[in-house]
Amino acid sequence: MWQRPKRVACSSPHVNLMMMETVSFMTTPEIKTVEQPANVDFAIIDLAIDESMLGWVYEQMLQQPIQWGSLYQGTEWRERWRAGPILVELRGVEDSIPELAKEFSKEPKGLFVSATEMPFDEILERFTQQALVDYHGKLAAFRFYEPRHFTEFLTALTTDQRELLVLPGSEWSWHDSESWQLYASSHPASWSDTKVGSIKLSDEQIGHFEKLKRLKRARSLATYYRGWISAEEPEKAVYEHLETARKEGLDRTADQERWLRLALALSSPVEKSAAWRELAGNDQLTPRQKLAKMEETV
C-alpha cells in the first residue's frame, strides 16, 4: 500500500516563477530570506486569526504605554475591529519582539514593519486606506497583511502599487510558513513625499496572484513528495496534477492533494485511467464523491 512520506522543509523560499508567463505589470521584487527579526517598529496583527493576541497587546501596555489601533477605525467596518487587523507600535517593548516573532512563525497571525522615521498615526492612516476594498459592488476585507502569501502579493503588484504600501525607508518582514522573508523599499524619496491612495487590483492581477499561490503550493508539495516523483521537472508535474484536479471540480486544496497522491500511486495522470473515465461520466456523483470512489480502486 502506498504510504505518505514524512514532511520535509522546502529547500527554497520562493515561488518558481519560471512557470509564469510574462505579463506587463509584473516586476519581481527583491525579497530576501533572513533570520528571525529582532529590531522592528510595528506589527500588523490579524485578530481574525487569533483574537487572544489582543491580550498580548494589553500585556505590553502594562510595561510601556505603546500605541495601537484598528485598521478598521473610521470605516464602515469599525464595529468589526475585534475580527480584523490592528497596528501595534513596538518601540519601547523591544524585549517582547522575539515572543511575537515566535507566534508569527507558528501561525499566520501577522507581520512586521520597520519604519523608523514614520509616526504611528501616519502609518496607521495609510494602512487603514488599504484595509477595505470595493469588490464587485460590495465592501470586502483586503488582507494585504496575509504572511503566507505576502511574497506572491508583492509580486502581483505594479511598482507604483508596491510603493503605496512599502513606503520609502521601510522594511517588511514576514514568515511565509517556511522561513522569514524581508522586502525593503528602494525608493529614494522621503515617505512624506510619496503618494497616498488605496491599492486596486485588476482582475488580471488577481488571477496572477491566485496562480502564484498555486505555484507556491506545487513547489511545496513537490518537495514534500520528492521521493515519489520521477518527473524531470517535479514542480511542473505537481502543478499540472493540481490544475487538472481543479478543472475536474476539486476546489479544496486538501482534495487536490488527494488527487496528487492518486497520481503518484498510479504513476500516471489520474484522468487517463479507465477507472476515472468511468467515474467522470457519472453525473449522479459530485467531484468529491468521484474522488473518494477512485481512492477505493487504488
N, C-alpha and C positions, 0 to 999 in steps of 0.2 A: 504493500500500500504506500502511495506517495506520501511523504512526511514533510511538514512545513519546516523550513530551516530556521535557525535562530536569528534574531535581529542583530544587525551589524551597523555600525556608524557609516554614514556616507563619506566617501573619500574627498568629495568636492562640495563646497557650499553653494555653488551657483548653478542655475539652470543652464542646460546645454542649448545655447541659442543658435547653434549651427543648424538646428532643425526648423528654425523660424524663417519664413520668407521675409525678405526685406520690405519694410514699409516706411513711408516717407517721414512719419512723425517720430520714429523710434531712434534714439541715440542712447547707446548703452552707458549707464552711469558707472563711475569708478567706485566700486564697492569693495571694501577690504574685509578679510577675516581677521578678527582681533581677539585679544584676551578679554576677560570679563571687565566691563567698565568700572572705573574706580572714582574718576573725577567728572561728575556731570552736574548740570544746574537744575534740570527739570525732569519730571517723569509724566507721561500720559498714562493714566491707569484706567483700565476698562472695567467699570463696576458691573457691566453686563456679564462678564466672565466670572467675577468673584466680588460680590457686594461687601464681603467681610474685609476687603482691602481698605474700606473706609475706616475701619477700626485701627488699621496700621497708621493711617494719616493722623488720627486723633492721638495716638501714642506719641508720634513725633512732635505734635503741638505741645505736649506736656514737657518736652525737653527744650523746645525752641519755638518762638512764635512765627512759624512759617506761613506762607501764603498758599492758598489753593482755591480752585473754583471749577465749576462745571462748564464744559464746553456747550452745554445746552442753555446756559443762563441767557436771559434776554431773547430766547427764541420761543416758538410755539410749543416746543417740547420741554420747556423749563420744569414742568411738573414731573417729568420722567427722569430727572437727573440721577436718581439712585440706580438707574439701569443704563447709565451712559458713561461717557468718558469724562475724567476730571484731569486738570493740570495741577501738578503739585511742585512747589519750589523746594529744592533740596539743599539750597545754600543754608548752612548752619546746622544741617543734620547729616554731614558727610559720613559719619561713622555708621549710619544706617543704610547707606547705598549698597554695600555687599549683600545685606539681607534682602533688600528689594530685588537686586540683580538675581539672586538665587530663586526668588519667586518667579521672576520673568523667564528664567531658563527652564523651570519645571512646567509652567503653563503659560499660554499666550495672554498674560494679564496686562501687558503694556510695553512701553519702550522709553528710551532716554533721549533727552535733547540737551546738548551743551550750547549755550548761547550767552557767554559771559557778560556781554555789554547790553543785552536786552532786558528791559524792565519787565517784571511779571505781568503787569496789566496789558502791556503792548502785545506780548506773545500770546496771552490768553485771548485777546480780542481777535488776533489773526487766526488762531486755530478755531475759534468759535465760528468764523466765517466759512470754515470748511466742513463743519460737523454735520450739516444737513443739506440735502440737495433735492431739487425737483426731479422726480423720476417718473416720466410718463404721466405728469399731472398730479402726482402725489408726493408729499413730503416724505423723504426717506433718510435714514442714517447713512452717512458717508464714512465708513470705518477705515479711513486712511491710515489709522494707527495700528492696524492688524499686523502684528510682528511676523506671523508665519509666512505672509505673502508680501511683506513690505519691499523686498528686493524686486519682485515682479511688478508691483505697483509703480515703483520709481522708474522701472524700465519702460513701462507703458506710457509714461508722461512725456510731453514735449519738454524741451529745455526751459521754456518760459514757465510752464506749469510747475516744474520742479523748483524753480526759483521763487514761486509764490509760497511754497511750503518750507523748503530748506533755505532759510534766509542767509545772506552773506555773514560769514564769521561763525556760522553754526555747524554743529555736527549731530547726526542722529545715530544712535546705536540700538540694536535690537537682536534678540535671539530668534532665529528662524526655525527653531525646533531641532536644529542640528549643531549650530555654532553661532558665536556672536559676530555680527556684521556691523560695519561702520560706513557711513557716507558723509562726506564733508563738502560744504559749499565751496566752489572755486571762484565765486563771483567776487570781483574786486571792489565793488561799491560798498557803502555802508548800508546796514539794514534799514535805516531811516529813509534812504533814498529809493528803496525798492517799491514796486507796485503793490497795491493792496487789492485783493479780489478773491473770489472763490474759484476753485478748480472745477471745470465742467468737462467730463469725459465724453467723447463722441461714441457712437455705437461701435465704430471700428476699433477704438481704443479699448472699450470694454471687452470686445471679442478677443483681442490680442492679450489682454490681461488674463482672461479666463484660459486661453491657450497656454500662456506662460505657466500658469498654476498647474495645468495638466502635464506640461513638460517636466516641471519640478517633481511631480508625483511619479512620473515614469522613471526619472533618474533615481529617485529614492527606492522604488521597487526593483529597479534593475540591480541596484547594489544589494538589496535585501535577498533577492533570489539569484544572485550571480552564479551560484554553484549549479543551478538548474537550467541556465540559459546557454544554448550552444551557438546562438547567432553571433556573427562578427560584430554587429553593432547592437549590443544589448539594449541600450536606451531606446533606440529607434524601434526595435522589435517589441519591447514592452509598450511603448507609446501606441503602436499600431493595434496591439491587442486591446488596450484600454479604449481606444477610439472605436473599434469595432463593437465592443460591449456597449458603449454609449449609443451607437447607431442602432443597436438591437433593442434599445429601450431601457437599458440598465443605467439609471441616472445616479444611483448611490455609489460612492467611491468603494464601499465595502463589497458591493455586488460586482463592481468592475474588477476588484482584486480576486474575487472568487472565479470570475471568468478567466483571468490570467492564470490562476492555478490550474484550471482545467486544461488550458492550452499547454502548460508545462507538463502536465500529466500525460496528455495525448501526444506531446512532441510535435504538434501541428496546430494550425488555426482551428478553433472550435467550430466556426461557421462552416468549415469544409467537411466536417464529419457527417456521416449518414444519420447518426442519432439526432444531431442538432437540426439537420434539414427537415427531418420528420417532425420534430417538436415545433420548429419555426412556422410550419404550416397549420398548426393547431390554434385557431382563433379563440378557442374557449379558455386558453391559459394566458395569464399575464406573463410579461417577460421574467419576473422573479420566479414564478411557478415553473416556467420552462427551464430556467437555470437550475432550480432545485432538482427537477427530474433528470436533467443532464448530469448532474453530480452523481446521481444514483447509478449511472451507467459506467462510471469510471472506477 
